[in-house]
Amino acid sequence: MDKAKLTDIRTQLIDRRWRLERAIDESKEDTRLVSLLQEVDLALDRVANGTYGMCKTCNEPIEEDVLVADPLVCFCLDHLDAEQQRALEHDLKLASRIQAALLPENGLKKGEWRVHYHYEPAGLVSGDYCDLVAFEGDDGGLLFVVGDVSGKGVAASMLMSHLHAVFHSLAAFDLPVNQLVERASRLLCESTMSSHFATLVCGRAGNDGTVEISNAGHLPPLLFHGDEVIRLEATGLPAGVLCKAPYSVRKVSLDRGDRLVLYTDGLSEATSGDLEYGEERISQLALRHAGLSPEELVAAYVEDLNTFTSGSARQDDLTILVIQRAS
């Protein structure tokens, strides 16, 4: 690894150490954060003694893209012995099952709202985040989140699990949507590397048909109101980029039968040759199938995507979520 990249990683590790110390002080020494701090210190020791980026098993350089995804890694995946490979495969399968268990109930009905989603990792684990929280009571409303964590593989899936815990903890405080995103962003910023962040859309749907949405640098959700398509653009930076980033809220009103479509780039950036699936195709499919239920529309997207890509393997994690106000 060249000196410039090593210096950049050292700077990130120092920054992460400072943020973890602050988070530990605020959380009264959370054991998980203390463990992370110890890992950062070990990584800084490896940088200082010139062994950073070297596999502890084979003493060969670890792939740079692996280090970029997780600067704390100290083993080279290509040189694990058979027993270590089996253990890694077992851990990945377990991580996949745990991640699947974090997904919300599908086909959820809450008051006047009907929700369905499709969640498909490109590999064993995913960096996409899809969540629903139905608040108690008839007027409690529905919280929904769709996001995409930077990076790939296990590091991204761990960050996705972290986001899940953060949002479920904060949801109990019944915060306005923008404050919910601001606090989640701050916690993410303080507990991860500066190169790790997440684009996400967080919204709250009320039984009067109003939806409040805060978009942290994510692809714009599409609101289908009759023959009209309304793009709900980003209202702030991706979560975790800045520890004190402000976010605003956009409020929209859905008539009966109106739908919101949220998705990650596994849909919009899927390719067939030189062609990209794109937002226009997403819009046109929903307009053509205005009478479909959320479950049927999600299925139509998956079928159309498979046709577009000729059934080839996914190159990116895929999440599609449709929210409809019941007719």
C-alpha positions in Angstrom: 0.0 0.0 0.0 1.4 3.4 -1.0 2.1 6.1 1.7 -0.8 8.3 0.6 -3.4 5.6 1.1 -1.8 4.5 4.4 -1.8 8.1 5.6 -5.5 8.4 4.7 -6.4 5.2 6.5 -4.4 6.4 9.6 -6.3 9.7 9.5 -9.6 7.8 9.3 -8.7 5.6 12.2 -7.7 8.5 14.4 -10.9 10.3 13.5 -12.9 7.1 14.4 -11.0 6.8 17.7 -12.0 10.3 18.7 -15.6 9.8 17.8 -15.8 6.5 19.6 -14.3 8.1 22.7 -17.0 10.7 22.6 -19.7 8.1 22.0 -18.4 6.0 24.9 -18.5 8.9 27.3 -22.2 9.6 26.3 -23.2 6.0 26.5 -21.5 5.3 29.8 -19.0 2.9 28.3 -21.2 0.7 26.1 -19.3 -2.6 25.8 -19.7 -2.8 22.0 -18.2 0.7 21.6 -15.3 -0.2 23.9 -14.6 -3.3 21.8 -14.6 -1.2 18.7 -12.2 1.2 20.2 -9.8 -1.6 21.1 -9.9 -2.8 17.5 -9.1 0.7 16.3 -6.1 0.9 18.7 -4.8 -2.4 17.4 -5.1 -1.2 13.8 -3.2 2.0 14.7 -0.5 -0.1 16.3 -0.2 -2.0 13.0 0.1 1.2 11.1 2.9 2.4 13.5 5.0 -0.7 13.3 4.7 -1.2 9.6 2.5 -4.3 9.6 -0.8 -2.7 8.6 -2.4 -4.3 5.6 -0.5 -7.6 6.1 -2.5 -10.8 6.7 -1.8 -12.4 10.1 -2.2 -15.9 8.6 -0.1 -15.8 5.5 1.9 -12.5 5.9 0.9 -11.4 2.4 -0.7 -8.1 1.6 -4.5 -7.9 2.1 -6.4 -6.7 -1.0 -6.8 -2.9 -0.9 -10.5 -3.0 -1.7 -11.0 -5.2 1.3 -9.1 -2.7 3.5 -11.1 0.2 2.1 -14.3 -1.6 2.9 -13.1 -2.5 6.4 -9.9 -0.8 7.6 -9.9 -3.0 10.7 -9.5 -6.2 8.8 -6.3 -8.2 9.5 -6.8 -11.4 7.6 -6.5 -12.1 3.8 -9.5 -14.0 2.6 -7.5 -15.7 -0.2 -5.1 -17.3 2.2 -7.4 -18.8 4.8 -6.9 -22.5 5.3 -9.7 -25.0 4.8 -10.9 -24.9 8.4 -10.9 -21.1 8.4 -12.8 -21.0 5.1 -15.5 -23.3 6.5 -15.8 -21.1 9.6 -16.0 -18.0 7.4 -18.7 -19.7 5.2 -20.6 -20.7 8.4 -20.4 -17.1 9.8 -21.6 -15.6 6.5 -24.6 -17.9 6.4 -25.4 -17.1 10.0 -25.1 -13.4 9.2 -27.4 -13.8 6.3 -30.0 -15.5 8.5 -29.7 -12.8 11.2 -30.1 -10.1 8.6 -33.1 -11.8 7.1 -34.6 -11.9 10.6 -34.2 -8.1 10.9 -36.5 -7.5 7.9 -40.0 -6.2 8.8 -43.3 -8.0 8.3 -44.2 -8.1 4.6 -47.7 -7.2 3.3 -48.1 -5.0 6.3 -51.5 -3.2 6.8 -51.7 -0.3 9.1 -54.8 1.9 9.1 -55.3 3.1 5.6 -51.8 2.0 4.4 -50.8 -1.1 2.5 -47.1 -1.9 2.2 -45.2 -4.6 0.3 -41.5 -4.9 -0.4 -38.9 -7.0 -2.2 -35.4 -7.4 -0.6 -32.7 -9.3 -2.4 -29.0 -9.4 -1.6 -26.6 -9.7 -4.4 -24.5 -12.1 -2.3 -25.1 -13.8 1.1 -25.5 -10.5 2.9 -26.8 -7.0 1.9 -25.9 -3.4 2.5 -29.5 -2.3 1.7 -31.7 -1.2 4.6 -35.5 -1.8 4.5 -37.6 -1.2 7.6 -41.2 -0.6 8.8 -42.3 0.4 12.3 -46.1 0.5 13.0 -46.8 2.7 15.9 -49.5 1.6 18.4 -53.0 3.0 18.3 -55.3 3.9 15.4 -53.6 7.3 14.9 -50.1 6.1 15.5 -49.1 6.0 11.9 -46.4 4.1 10.1 -42.6 4.8 9.9 -40.7 3.5 6.9 -37.0 3.6 5.9 -35.2 2.5 2.8 -31.5 3.0 2.5 -28.2 1.9 0.9 -25.0 1.6 2.9 -21.7 2.5 1.3 -19.4 -0.4 0.5 -20.1 -4.1 -0.1 -20.3 -7.4 1.7 -20.0 -8.0 5.4 -18.8 -4.5 6.4 -21.9 -3.0 4.7 -24.2 -5.6 6.2 -22.9 -4.8 9.7 -23.6 -1.1 9.1 -27.1 -2.0 7.9 -27.7 -3.9 11.2 -26.3 -0.9 13.1 -28.8 1.4 11.3 -31.6 -1.0 12.2 -30.8 -0.8 15.9 -30.4 3.0 15.8 -33.8 3.6 14.1 -35.7 1.2 16.3 -34.2 2.8 19.4 -35.0 6.3 18.3 -38.5 5.4 17.0 -39.6 4.9 20.6 -39.1 8.7 21.3 -41.7 9.7 18.6 -39.4 12.3 17.1 -40.2 14.4 14.1 -38.9 12.7 10.9 -36.1 15.2 10.3 -34.9 15.0 14.0 -35.0 11.2 13.7 -32.7 11.3 10.7 -30.4 13.9 12.3 -29.9 11.8 15.4 -29.4 8.6 13.4 -26.8 10.4 11.2 -24.9 11.7 14.3 -24.8 8.3 15.9 -23.6 6.7 12.6 -21.0 9.4 12.2 -19.7 8.9 15.7 -19.4 5.1 15.6 -18.1 4.4 12.1 -15.2 5.3 9.8 -15.5 8.6 7.9 -15.6 6.6 4.7 -18.8 4.8 5.8 -22.2 6.4 5.3 -25.7 5.6 4.1 -28.1 7.2 1.8 -31.7 6.7 3.1 -35.2 7.9 2.9 -37.2 8.1 6.2 -40.9 8.8 6.2 -43.9 8.7 8.4 -47.4 8.1 7.0 -50.4 9.3 9.0 -54.0 8.0 8.7 -55.1 11.3 7.3 -53.2 10.6 4.1 -50.2 12.9 4.9 -46.7 11.6 4.6 -43.6 13.4 6.0 -40.4 12.5 4.3 -36.7 13.3 4.9 -34.4 12.2 2.1 -30.7 11.8 3.2 -29.0 11.8 -0.2 -31.0 8.8 -1.5 -32.6 8.2 -4.9 -35.9 10.2 -5.0 -39.0 8.2 -4.0 -41.7 8.5 -6.7 -45.2 9.6 -5.7 -47.9 8.4 -8.2 -50.9 10.7 -8.0 -53.3 9.8 -10.8 -51.3 10.3 -14.0 -48.8 12.6 -12.2 -45.3 11.4 -11.0 -43.8 13.5 -8.3 -40.1 13.1 -7.5 -39.2 13.6 -3.8 -35.6 14.9 -4.0 -33.0 14.7 -1.3 -33.3 17.1 1.6 -29.9 16.6 3.1 -26.5 14.8 2.9 -26.2 11.0 3.3 -26.4 9.9 6.9 -23.0 9.7 8.6 -21.1 12.2 6.4 -21.3 15.0 9.0 -22.0 14.6 12.7 -24.2 17.7 12.8 -25.9 17.7 9.4 -29.3 19.4 9.3 -32.3 17.7 7.5 -35.6 19.1 6.4 -38.9 17.5 5.8 -41.2 17.5 2.8 -44.9 16.9 3.5 -47.1 15.4 0.8 -50.7 14.3 0.8 -51.8 11.0 -0.8 -55.4 10.5 -2.0 -56.9 7.1 -1.9 -55.2 4.8 -4.3 -52.0 7.0 -4.6 -48.7 5.2 -4.2 -45.1 5.8 -3.1 -42.3 3.7 -4.7 -39.0 3.6 -3.0 -36.0 1.7 -4.3 -32.2 1.3 -4.2 -29.8 1.5 -7.2 -30.0 -2.3 -7.6 -33.2 -1.4 -9.6 -32.5 1.9 -11.2 -28.8 1.2 -12.1 -29.3 -2.4 -13.3 -27.9 -2.7 -16.8 -28.5 -4.7 -20.0 -25.6 -4.1 -22.3 -25.1 -0.4 -22.4 -28.7 0.3 -21.3 -29.6 1.3 -17.7 -33.0 0.3 -16.2 -33.5 3.9 -15.1 -36.1 6.0 -13.3 -38.2 6.6 -16.5 -38.8 2.8 -16.8 -39.7 2.7 -13.1 -42.3 5.5 -13.6 -43.8 4.1 -16.8 -44.3 0.6 -15.3 -46.2 2.0 -12.3 -48.3 4.3 -14.6 -49.2 1.3 -16.8 -50.3 -0.8 -13.8 -52.2 1.8 -11.8 -54.8 -0.8 -10.6 -52.3 -3.2 -9.1 -51.9 -3.8 -5.3 -48.5 -3.0 -3.7 -47.7 -6.8 -3.7 -48.6 -7.1 -7.4 -46.7 -3.9 -8.4 -43.6 -5.1 -6.6 -43.9 -8.5 -8.4 -44.3 -6.6 -11.7 -41.0 -4.7 -11.0 -39.1 -7.9 -10.2 -40.4 -9.7 -13.3 -39.7 -6.7 -15.6 -36.2 -6.3 -14.1 -35.5 -10.0 -14.8 -36.7 -9.6 -18.3 -34.5 -6.5 -18.8 -31.4 -8.2 -17.5 -32.2 -11.5 -19.2 -32.2 -13.2 -15.8 -28.5 -12.6 -15.2 -27.2 -12.6 -11.6 -27.7 -9.4 -9.5 -24.7 -7.1 -9.5 -26.0 -5.0 -6.6 -28.4 -5.5 -3.7 -32.0 -4.8 -4.6 -34.8 -3.3 -2.6 -38.2 -2.1 -3.8 -40.9 -0.9 -1.4 -44.4 0.3 -2.4 -46.7 2.1 0.0 -50.3 2.7 -1.0 -53.2 4.5 0.6 -56.0 2.1 0.4 -58.8 3.0 -2.0 
